[in-house]
Amino acid sequence: MIVRSVETHPRALGSGRPAVTAHTPYTAYGKLTLMALFWGGALIGGRIASPELGAVTAALWRFALAIVALLIYAYATEGGLPRPTPREWIGLLLMGATGVFAFNLCFMYGLALIAASRASLIMALNPAVTLLGAALFLHEHLTRYKVIGIVIALVGVAVVLGHGNPLGVVSGSVGVGELVMFGCPLAWAVNTLIAKRMLPDMAPIGSTTWSAIIGTAMLAVVAAFSGQLMAVGVSWRASAALVFVAIFGTAIALVFFYDGVRRIGAARTSVFINLVPVFAVALGVLLLGEPLDPSMLVGGALVIGGIFLLNRPEARRGPQATLLSEER
């Protein structure tokens, strides 16, 4: 999963203002709800596919299939892929290494070891870790609400990992699978910060597709050297799960995400990401029979509440606020 930061340059999303029409609430909100469902379902699909295919093979074919759909969308909507500058090529190489290669190896290895519902709550830390990274390395300002949101989200994950005891994370309650899964928020944060710093003018669909191609090539090299290019004797269930993750949980979900940003803006679109762990936990319980203990309910509520605060729009003051309110 590699979503470019979209609080963005006008060139990235057309006019820079959401394209709101009478049908926007029904079409955009419906697609964004499906986006959250597909991203939640991707964790279930990864949990099913990874143990059979192996992490490297599953990660490789997830993006090999997704790239086809992304290229079709890029040529249909943008007329093709942009031609990167030398500096942008460096940024794309780094994005491919972090947002595709590292992220998806952690994603597949982690899901082979822990329940999808637990993994989803760790991955819900993506925006919190990204904001911390932006504050540390890009010197972006953290508001009081964002700091509170980060703390609440971290406490929520600690409650889940410690099975109700947040201090359990320092007393041996965290296993290898959880540690590997923590690589996903770290890779996501690095990927987003690279995009902000090195590719501010490239449209998100272009940078996402190019970095997907580069990261998939890296995965193919590792798979070839380790003899994991193809999996033998894979069940239809694992194959179908991988196709779902690639097409619905990657390509279509990204298209719906970018369409939401274009139609209703980044702030309102980001709110729907709060639904991802909700869908993942529900699907994990319903489809995989994963346990749902009280610590997951409490910790999950804290994580979602913290992420809600992170995505809380900041109040605008002064003449610019007046102008914006008049425009609406």
Phi, psi and omega in degrees: 000119181225093181258119175297148170298136186238018171274082215232183178290142181306325182297334184288331187227032177086240187281344183092349177245141180303137179272087185266129175231179181297333183265359184304312182303326184279316184282308184293313182293323177296316179295322181290327175294318176296322177304312180296320178297316181293319178293322174295318178294333179298326177293322177293315179299319178295323178296325180282317188280321190299316180300328181276316185276333190092149187298315184294313180297316181297316179296318181299308186284338172302310185275334175299318177288320183295326182300321180301312180294320179295321179295318178301315180295318181297318181286329180285325185256328184248356183077014180129191180262145178292156177267110185291150171282167178306318178295321179293326176299320178296315178299318179295322177298317179291322177295320178296322181291327183263306187285337179248301186296298184292314182303312187283332172294316177298318181301309184286318177298316181297316182290340175286346187245333184229164180295146181298325181295318177293318180299322183296325181285331173290316180293338177296348177283356183313305182293327180294314179293323179296317179296319177298317178296320179296323179290321183284318190254334179250002177057036176281146185283133174258122178282169179300317181295323180290321177297315178298318179298318178299314182297314181298316180297318179295319177297319179301315178295321178297322178296317180295310184292328180271010180053044177106342180248105182302332180285352180296339181292341179254005181237025172095011181278346183268123181267183181298318181300318178295318180296318178296318181295333176297341175296336180294308177299325179294313179295320178301314183297313180299316179301316181292319180293323176297316180299318180295319186278320191252343181228051184291338185256356182270135179301141183305319182294326178291312181293323178296315182292314179299314181292329176295319178297315181294313181296323178293323176298321177297316178298322180296321178297313179297317180296321180294315182290333181263003180069031183240030179295321181232147176256138182253141176070032181279137181289159178297329181296314179292322179295316179295322179297319180294319178298319178299313181300318183290310187277306184275313184282352179237289189293304184294321179298319178295319178299315179296323179298309181294326177295321177296317178299318181294323187272319186237359177095158185293322185296311181289327178296319184296336179300327183291341177296336176300336182281344186301306179295331177297311179295319183297316180295315180298316180292324178298319179290315186285318187265328184250356180067028180289145181289148177236093182266166183302327181295327178289323178295314180293311181297320178297320178297320178294317180299310182296321177296319178296317179293327176299317178295323179297324182270003182295122179299139179279141178291133179264140181232160176090190184301324182296322178297319179297316180299316181296318181295325177292323180296325181288000000 
